[in-house]
Amino acid sequence: MADIDTGLKEMMSIDGAIGASLVDYGSGMALGSLGTSKDLDLMVASAGNTEVVRAKLRTMDQLGIKDSIEDILITLANQYHLIRPLTSRKGSGLFLYLALDRHRSNLALARHRLRGIEATLDV
């Protein structure tokens, strides 16, 4: 099982990764973050993406959808932003956030790797 720091390092080893964090969407606070881009404020991104997760969960509840979010993808002109809520009981209320350079990454591979990192993460 990987701890938070190891999980973040594994996320940053994904081709094209520019930022990674583990976020508590109850508070909007990052429990850990790691990044290579001075243009990406991971504290702001973590808090902002908390609102995305909350809005989606609220909408699903209003629609009566009894399912879970596998991941949320936000596609920008030059970046991909992946949000993956943790599914383990210990990880309840947390999500992984990964920002990728769109021109240097493979989205399918990044999603696959993020799923694997989530499975081994011990929080």
PyMOL commands that set and color helices and strands:
alter all, ss='L'
color gray80, all
select helices_A, chain A and resi 4-12+42-63+107-120
alter helices_A, ss='H'
color red, helices_A
select strands_A, chain A and resi 17-24+29-35+72-75+79-85+94-101
alter strands_A, ss='S'
color yellow, strands_A
deselect
rebuild
show_as cartoon
